[in-house]
Amino acid sequence: MPGAGFPRRRAALASDFRRVTAFMQILVRDNNVDQALRALKKKLQREGVYREMKLRRHYEKPSEKRARERAAAIRRARKLDRKRLERDGVR
């Protein structure tokens, strides 16, 4: 049946839409816009919006994505090993 997967895909799209429309709110206190901008930038940085924008500037082939993710995993593992060795007092 050709349309068998349609409702599931439609539900997935609806949940993605709900996730995207969750608004970020920054309160401006005492008309201090500079402080509010700093808070906004910090939240965007924490959420990974800047990284996402950078990645989406150009098309990334699936093989390039796999290589990038694999390299990031290796970096994370090495960093974790360094931290573990430092904590255990080997260095």
N, C-alpha and C positions, 0 to 999 in steps of 0.2 A: 504494500500500500504506500503510495508516494508521500502522503501528508502525515504519516504516522509520527514523525519526530517533531512536527510543528508546534504542538502545544507546549512541549518541554522547552524548546528553544525560545518560544515567546515568553514563557515564565522566566527564563534565565535573563532575557533582555530586560524584562520589567524589573527584576531585582538589581541588575546593573544600573538601571536608570535611577532607582531609589538610592543606591549607594552614591551615585554621582551628584545627585541633587541635595545631599546633606550639606548645609551651608556652614561656612566657617564664620564665626562672629568675633569681632574685636571691639571692645568697648573703648571709646575715646573719653578720657577723663580730663576735665578742666581745659577743654579745647586743645589738648596737647597731641597734635596730629603726628609729630615726629616720633613720640613714644609709641603711639598706636601702630605706625608703619613698621617700627622695629619689631614689635610684637607679632605683627602679621608676617613679616619676613622670616622670623624665627619659627613660627608655626608651619609656614610653607616648606621651610628647610627640613623640619622634623618629619613632615608628611611625605617627603620625597618628591615634591612637585617639580622642583628645579631639575632633579636628576631625570625625571620622566620626560620633561620638556626637551632636555638635551638629547635623550635617546630617540625621541620622536621627530627630531628635525630632519633626519634622513632615514630612508628605508634601510633596515638591517636584515641581511639574509639570515635564514634560520641557522646556518652553519656558523656564521659570525656570532649570533646570539649565544649558541651553545658554547663556543670558545670563550666568549666574554664571561659567561656565567661559571664555566669551569675554572677559569683563571681567578675569578673572585672567590670561589669556594676554596681554592688552594691558598690564596692569601689569608682568608679567614682562619683556615686550619693552622697555617704557620704562625699566625698571630696568637691563636689560642695556645699553641704549644709553647711559644715564647713566654706568654703570661703564666702558664702552668709551671714552667721551669723556674721562672723568676719567683713565683710564690713558694715553690718547694725549696728554694735556697740553693739551687745548683749553680747559679751564676755568681 
